[in-house]
Amino acid sequence: MKIDVLICGAIVAAMVPAAALADDPHDPAMRNAAARAIDSAKTRELNRQENERVVRTGVRWHVVRSGSVEEPGDDGYAAALRDHDRAMDQYGRDRARYERQMAEWRRAVAACEAGDYSACDNR
């Protein structure tokens, strides 16, 4: 048991200095302008590559979502997604109808409470 605690402590102690230097503004390697420029160029390139990957993924997702293509091994995912979209559209229509009915009911209740007894039948 005591050995496990010591091993865990050693692992944590080894990781802390690396984590502390990850974004250290006083990093000795970033003191000159050339090193900062190289680091900045690498960061821009990594960001560009990641953006391209995200765009490719997004385009592929859009194609699948639009239903124009089903990917290999999709197992009907695009069809299920279309079913979900249709269900959400139906839910929106049902919700709007419910809100209209509730507004009509509230108006009838207000009219009934105000003395218009012909509106009381709609309660």
C-alpha positions in Angstrom: 0.0 0.0 0.0 2.8 2.4 0.9 4.6 1.6 -2.3 1.5 2.4 -4.4 1.3 5.9 -2.8 5.0 6.5 -3.4 4.6 5.4 -7.1 1.6 7.7 -7.6 3.5 10.5 -5.9 6.5 10.0 -8.2 4.3 10.0 -11.3 2.6 13.2 -10.2 5.9 14.9 -9.3 7.3 14.0 -12.7 4.3 15.4 -14.5 4.1 18.7 -12.6 7.2 20.4 -14.1 6.2 19.5 -17.6 2.7 20.9 -17.1 4.1 24.1 -15.5 6.3 24.8 -18.5 3.7 24.2 -21.1 2.6 27.8 -21.6 5.2 29.6 -19.5 5.6 33.2 -20.7 9.1 33.2 -19.2 10.2 30.1 -21.2 13.9 30.5 -22.0 13.4 29.0 -25.4 11.1 31.8 -26.4 13.3 34.7 -25.5 14.4 35.7 -28.9 12.2 36.9 -31.8 13.3 34.2 -34.2 12.2 31.4 -31.8 8.8 33.1 -31.3 8.4 33.5 -35.0 9.1 29.8 -35.6 6.7 28.8 -32.8 4.1 31.1 -34.3 4.5 29.6 -37.8 4.2 26.1 -36.4 1.1 27.1 -34.5 -0.5 28.7 -37.6 0.3 25.5 -39.6 -1.2 23.2 -37.0 -4.3 25.4 -36.8 -4.6 25.4 -40.6 -4.4 21.6 -40.7 -7.0 21.3 -38.0 -9.3 23.7 -39.8 -9.0 21.7 -43.0 -9.8 18.5 -41.1 -12.8 20.1 -39.4 -14.0 21.5 -42.8 -13.7 18.1 -44.4 -15.6 16.5 -41.5 -18.2 19.2 -41.7 -18.7 18.8 -45.4 -19.0 15.0 -45.0 -21.5 15.5 -42.2 -23.5 17.9 -44.2 -23.7 15.5 -47.1 -24.8 12.7 -44.9 -27.3 14.9 -43.0 -28.8 16.2 -46.3 -29.5 12.6 -47.2 -27.7 12.8 -50.5 -25.2 10.1 -49.5 -25.1 7.3 -47.0 -21.6 6.4 -45.8 -20.4 2.9 -46.0 -21.2 1.1 -42.7 -23.7 3.7 -42.0 -26.4 1.2 -40.9 -29.2 3.6 -41.7 -27.9 6.5 -39.7 -28.9 9.1 -42.4 -32.4 7.6 -42.6 -32.7 7.8 -38.8 -31.5 11.4 -38.9 -34.1 12.2 -41.5 -36.8 10.5 -39.4 -35.6 12.6 -36.4 -35.8 15.8 -38.4 -39.3 15.0 -39.5 -40.3 14.2 -35.9 -38.8 17.5 -34.8 -40.8 19.4 -37.5 -44.0 17.6 -36.4 -43.2 18.5 -32.8 -42.8 22.2 -33.8 -46.2 22.1 -35.5 -47.9 20.3 -32.6 -46.3 22.8 -30.1 -47.5 25.8 -32.1 -51.1 24.3 -32.2 -51.0 23.7 -28.5 -49.8 27.3 -27.8 -52.7 28.7 -30.0 -55.2 26.5 -28.2 -53.9 27.6 -24.8 -54.0 31.3 -25.8 -57.6 30.8 -27.0 -58.5 29.1 -23.7 -56.9 31.8 -21.6 -58.9 34.5 -23.5 -62.1 32.5 -22.9 -61.3 32.2 -19.1 -60.5 35.9 -18.9 -63.8 36.8 -20.7 -65.8 34.4 -18.5 -64.2 35.9 -15.3 -65.0 39.4 -16.7 -68.7 38.5 -16.9 -69.1 37.3 -20.5 -70.9 34.1 -19.5 -71.2 32.9 -23.1 -67.4 32.4 -23.0 -67.7 30.1 -20.0 -68.8 27.2 -22.1 -65.3 27.0 -23.6 -63.6 26.4 -20.2 
